[in-house]
Amino acid sequence: MKPHPARFPPQLPEFFINFLTNEGDLVVDIFGGSNTTGATAERLNRRWMICEQNEDYLKGSRFRFEAEEPDDPPEATGNPQLFAAPPSK
Ligand SMILES: C[S@@+](CC[C@H](N)C(=O)[O-])C[C@H]1O[C@@H](n2cnc3c(N)ncnc32)[C@H](O)[C@@H]1O
């Protein structure tokens, strides 16, 4: 599985999450991609929700919750229903 082609560096959501939210707040990213935002929010003890239209990107984002180094994508295997259902047609 190919990594998402336009991932954020985690420092970007980290800056804004720390600046704008408190622990326990809900962080929403409506263009979730590989879910850098959700993984960063979780690490900073925030709740999170993302939207992503591409199911492969959702599958690929699972590495962030399994890897020891969450920014290094290994071969991702995943359970997409953990994150979202594909958009209805
Ligand atoms: C620039 S990427 C986000 C990358 C993300 N910040 C990361 O670090 O991986 C934007 C994402 O928005 C998704 N997207 C675009 N339009 C969308 C829509 N209407 N609903 C859900 N996702 C959408 C694209 O599939 C793409 O993965």
The ligand as an SDF file (V2000), in Angstrom:
LIG
                    3D

 27 29  0  0  0  0  0  0  0  0999 V2000
   -3.8360   17.1290    1.6730 C   0  0  0  0  0  0  0  0  0  0  0  0
   -4.6840   15.6440    2.0990 S   0  0  0  0  0  0  0  0  0  0  0  0
   -4.6170   15.6840    3.8520 C   0  0  0  0  0  0  0  0  0  0  0  0
   -3.3450   15.0720    4.3600 C   0  0  0  0  0  0  0  0  0  0  0  0
   -3.3220   14.9030    5.8530 C   0  0  0  0  0  0  0  0  0  0  0  0
   -3.2230   16.1740    6.5090 N   0  0  0  0  0  0  0  0  0  0  0  0
   -2.1760   13.9810    6.2510 C   0  0  0  0  0  0  0  0  0  0  0  0
   -1.2700   14.3880    6.9940 O   0  0  0  0  0  0  0  0  0  0  0  0
   -2.1770   12.8460    5.7700 O   0  0  0  0  0  0  0  0  0  0  0  0
   -6.4030   16.0540    1.8280 C   0  0  0  0  0  0  0  0  0  0  0  0
   -7.3200   14.8580    1.9290 C   0  0  0  0  0  0  0  0  0  0  0  0
   -8.6690   15.2990    1.8620 O   0  0  0  0  0  0  0  0  0  0  0  0
   -9.4110   14.2790    1.2390 C   0  0  0  0  0  0  0  0  0  0  0  0
  -10.6710   14.8720    0.7630 N   0  0  0  0  0  0  0  0  0  0  0  0
  -10.8300   15.7860   -0.2290 C   0  0  0  0  0  0  0  0  0  0  0  0
  -12.1240   16.1090   -0.3640 N   0  0  0  0  0  0  0  0  0  0  0  0
  -12.8170   15.3900    0.5630 C   0  0  0  0  0  0  0  0  0  0  0  0
  -14.2000   15.3000    0.9120 C   0  0  0  0  0  0  0  0  0  0  0  0
  -15.1290   16.0270    0.2620 N   0  0  0  0  0  0  0  0  0  0  0  0
  -14.5490   14.4860    1.9200 N   0  0  0  0  0  0  0  0  0  0  0  0
  -13.6010   13.7550    2.5790 C   0  0  0  0  0  0  0  0  0  0  0  0
  -12.2670   13.8070    2.3010 N   0  0  0  0  0  0  0  0  0  0  0  0
  -11.8900   14.6060    1.2970 C   0  0  0  0  0  0  0  0  0  0  0  0
   -8.4920   13.7760    0.1470 C   0  0  0  0  0  0  0  0  0  0  0  0
   -8.8010   12.4540   -0.2370 O   0  0  0  0  0  0  0  0  0  0  0  0
   -7.1150   13.8740    0.8060 C   0  0  0  0  0  0  0  0  0  0  0  0
   -6.7040   12.6440    1.3460 O   0  0  0  0  0  0  0  0  0  0  0  0
  1  2  1  0
  2  3  1  0
  2 10  1  0
  3  4  1  0
  4  5  1  0
  5  6  1  0
  5  7  1  0
  7  8  2  0
  7  9  1  0
 10 11  1  0
 11 12  1  0
 11 26  1  0
 12 13  1  0
 13 14  1  0
 13 24  1  0
 14 15  1  0
 14 23  1  0
 15 16  2  0
 16 17  1  0
 17 18  1  0
 17 23  2  0
 18 19  1  0
 18 20  2  0
 20 21  1  0
 21 22  2  0
 22 23  1  0
 24 25  1  0
 24 26  1  0
 26 27  1  0
M  CHG  2   2   1   9  -1
M  END
$$$$
